Structures are given as C-alpha cells and as structure tokens.
Amino acid sequence: MEYQIIIPARANSKRLPGKNMKLLGSKPLIEYSIDTALLIFPKERVWVNTDDDQIIKYAKLKGLNTMLRPDNLALDSTTTVDVLKHQIDYFKNRNIKCNAIILLQPTNPFREDDLLEHAILKFQESGRCSLATFSKNEKKLGKIEGDFFRPTNYTPGQRSQDLENSYFENGLLYITKVESILNNKIITDDVFPIICDNIEATVDIDYLEDFIFAEALLKIK
C-alpha cells in the first residue's frame, strides 16, 4: 500500500486567526502533526496543503512537500474531501504513487506516539476502505424542538454511567483509500474504528478556549 500524508492548513480562520502557526508550548500548532507524520514516514511522503504563504515557507524550511491550494479551495465552504481530491489529481498528473491518504488535521495536536503505526497496521489487516479515530461520548444529549427538549441518548433520570455506549469523531487521524475519496467519502460505510480513551484525544482547536485548554494539558503532561 502506497501512502501519502496530507496535513491541510487553511489560512484566515475566522474563529481563531492564525491558529495553525500559533505557538502551543514551544512550537507552532501545525508542527505537532508534522512530528507525528515524521515518526514513521520520510519527508517526501508528507504534504502540507495550504493557501498560507507563511505555512508554505515553514513547511519548506522543515524539508516537507507543499501544495499551494487555489483560491476556490480556500473558502469557508470548502470541504476537506474536495481538497484531497485536488491533491490526488496532482499526484496522478505527476505519477506520484498513492493508494491511500493519511489525513492529519493540525487542529488535533495530541496523538500517542504509536497511534499512526498502529492505525496503519489495523487498516491493512481490516481490508476496509477507511479508518478513523473516535472517543467515547459521556454526555446526555438531545434536541431542542420549538420550546421543548427531547433526549436522544438517555431517558430523564438515567445515570450518566448507565448510558449506552456512543462515540464521536475526534479528528485525530483518518486513513482512506483513494477510490473512496474520489467518490466523496473520507469516512466510508465500512470505516474501521480506533477508540481513543484519553482526554488529550478530544482536543480539537477551533476557538481560543480550545487553545487555552490545550496549553493547560500540555503543562500537565
């Protein structure tokens, strides 16, 4: 299986401007994902996909491949799957071998050192079209319809520890075969789940509050 790692890092986040290059501890946020990739892959297999000149310069300084995405793929409405499809076209046009994409989002900095290697092993053993990481949901959820609250995963009065197990995408890592991405799916119907049970896995930085929480966890670690 020929893998290429993609780290997508769009500029001009409205919720937390400049977040991908914002220092978390002693290094930019994006470097946590770069470091994960370089644990087992050579630099030529790692691609930083961005419309940000500062990130392009930083990635090149680290010796990584870069992909300057066009303006039409740098909009608020742009989907990750469209970005990956564009990158796959780039690979095909240049005869760069790629059977599956490993997606590492820079907004998820805290990955266990063995996660990527473990995920690749499970992906190959499973024969599935995709793999993704999940964390357990321990909250009582529901919908508000009109002026009424409707529980969806519990009955009123039920203890939290008695909830039926449910999980959410934590965004840490995705592996998807190229054919599935070209069919507009990163997570396929047969996705292989890897469960992450540590609180660090739930960190997904979109807002300043998320960044402050990540800083606190980093100090504890």
N, C-alpha and C positions, 0 to 999 in steps of 0.2 A: 504494500500500500504506500503510495507516494503522498505525503502530507505537505501542505504549506500552512504556515501560521499567519493569520491576519489579526492585526490589532487596529481596529477602527477608532479614529480620534478626531471627531469633527470640531472645528473651531467655533467660537462665538456661542457657547452655551448660555442660554438666557437665564437659567436658574442659578448657575454658578459660573460666571465668566472666567475663562482661562483655567478651568479646573484640571485639565489633563497635564498641564505643566506646573500646577500649584504644588509647592513643597509639602510633602507628607513625611514628617521626620526629616531626614537629611537628603531626600531625593524626590524628584518630580513624581507625581501620581502615576504617570504612564510607565515609569521605569519598573514598577512592581510587576507589571505584565510582561515587560521585556525580559526581566530577570527570570521569570517562570519559563518563558519560551527557551531561553538560552541554557537552562539546566540540562536539556537533552537534545536540543536542535542546534545545528550550526547557523551562523548569522545569515547565510544565503537563503535559508528557508523561512526567515522571519520578515514579514512585510508590515510596515506601518502605513496605513491608508488614511490620508488626511487632506484637508484643504487649508491647513495652517502652516505658513512658512516657517514659523518658529519650531514647530514639531518636526517638520521636514529636516531642518538643519540639525536638530538634536539627534534624530534617528540616524542621519548620515554620520554624525560625529561618533555614534556608537557602532558604526560599521554595518548598519542594517539596510535592507532594501526599503525603498519608499515608493508610494503610489500617490501622486497628486490627483485627487479626485476632481472631476469637472464641477462647475457651479451647480448644474442641475441635480447633482447627487450630494449637495451640501446644504439642503434646505431642511427646515423643521419637519417637513412632511416626508423626507427621505427615509425609506426603510433600510434596515441592515441587509436584508436579502437582496435588495437592488444594488447595494454597494458591493456585495460579494459576487453577484452575477457579473458586474462590470469588471471586477478583478479576475474572475475566471476567463472572461473574454480576452483580457490582457495576457493571461497565461497561454491560452490557446494560440493566439496570434504570434507568440514568441517561442512556441514549442517548449514551454516550461511544464514539466510533468507534475500533474496534480490529480489524484483520485478523490481526495477528501480535504476539506478545510477544517482547521482547528481555529476557533474564534475565541480570542481572549479580549474581553472588554476592559479598557483601562480604568473604568469606574469601580471595578472589583479588585482591590489590591491584595487581599489576604487569602492566598492559596497555600495549602500544605505543600511542602517540597516534593512529595511523592505523588501529588494529585495527577499531574499531566501524564506521567509514565503509567500510573495505574489506569487512568481513563483510556489511554490508547490500547492497553492490553485487553481491557473489558470490551472495548469497541470491536477489536479484531476477533475476539473469542465469540462475541454475540452474533456476528454476521448481520447486525441491524444496519439500517440506513443512517441512524443518528444516535448521538449520546448527549445527555445534558445533566447538569448538576441541580440538585433540589435540596431544600431544607424543610424541616417539619414545621407545620403551622400549629401553633398552640393557642390561637386566639379564637374567641367566639365571634363568628362572622354572620352578617345578614344584609338585607337590602332595606332601604327606606323607600317606600312607595306611597306617594302622597304625604300624608302626615303619620304614616304607620311604619313601624319597624317589623321586618319579617326575618326571623332567624333562618339561616340556611344550613348550618352545620351543627346545630345543637337545639335542644328544647329548653325553654326558660327554667332555671333552677338546676340544670345539669352542671355537675362539677367539671372544671376545665380538664382535670386529669382523666375524666371519663369520655372525652371527645373521641370520636372515630378518627383514626389517623388520616391526616390530609397533608399535602405538601405544596410548596410553591417553588417556581424557578428562582434560583438565587443569582443567576447570571455569571457564575464563576467561570464556566467553561462549556463550550459546545464543540462537538465534532460531527460533521455532516458530509455525506458523500456528495460529490459534485452534481450528479444527476438529480438529486433531491433539491439542491439549491436552485438549479435551473428550472425546476418545477415549483419554485417559490416557497420552499419549505426549508427551514433550518431545523425545527423540531418536527420529525415525521410521526406517523401514527404508531410506528414500532420503536420509538425512542427508548434507548436503554438508560435507566435512571441510576445515577450515583447519588447516594444520600450523604450529605454533609451535616454532621451534628454539632459542630462548634459555632459559637456566636459570630466569630470573625467571618464565616462564610456568608452571613446575611448582609454584610456591609456592601452597599451599592450607592456610590456617591453621586447624588443629583443636586443636593442642596447644601448650604453652608452647615446646617445642623448635622448632616451626614458626615461631613469632613471633620467637624469637631469630635464626633463620636469615634471616628477612625483614629484621630490623634490620641484620644484617651485610651483606646485599645492598644495602640502601638506602645504607649508608655507603660502599660501593664505588662505587655509581652517583653 
